[in-house]
Amino acid sequence: MTIILGLLGSAIIGLATGLFFRVWAMVLVSPAIAILAAIILQAADFGFFAGVSVVTGCLVVSQIAYLLAAAFHLHKGDISVQDEAAYGDPGEHRHQDVSDKHQ
């Protein structure tokens, strides 16, 4: 249960960092995750090698969650096709040289 909560917490921290901060924030967040996970695992009486693998897993999950959140944030305008289908207007990230003569 401790491992699952640690991985889930790392994923949430990675998602939050990816949505609100740039990549340089991971320089501060990653050591904080590692230290916090090590403290929690030490308190739960995990061994050294099991603890190292769990801390590594927490860091990997955090990095993947950051990448997913950053990719979502970057392409959030292209994900919904509903606006284009409903209004006929291209999305905000599209580059089309269409003039407004027909409006």
CORURGI-V932601 format. One record per run of one state. SS is the DSSP state (A for helix, B for strand, O for the rest). FROM is the first residue (numbers start at 1). LEN is the number of residues. Records with the same first field share a line. If there is no record, write none. Layout:
# CORURGI-V932601
SS = FROM-LEN, FROM-LEN
This chain:
# CORURGI-V932601
O = 1-1, 21-4, 44-4, 75-1, 80-2, 88-16
A = 2-19, 25-19, 48-27, 76-4, 82-6
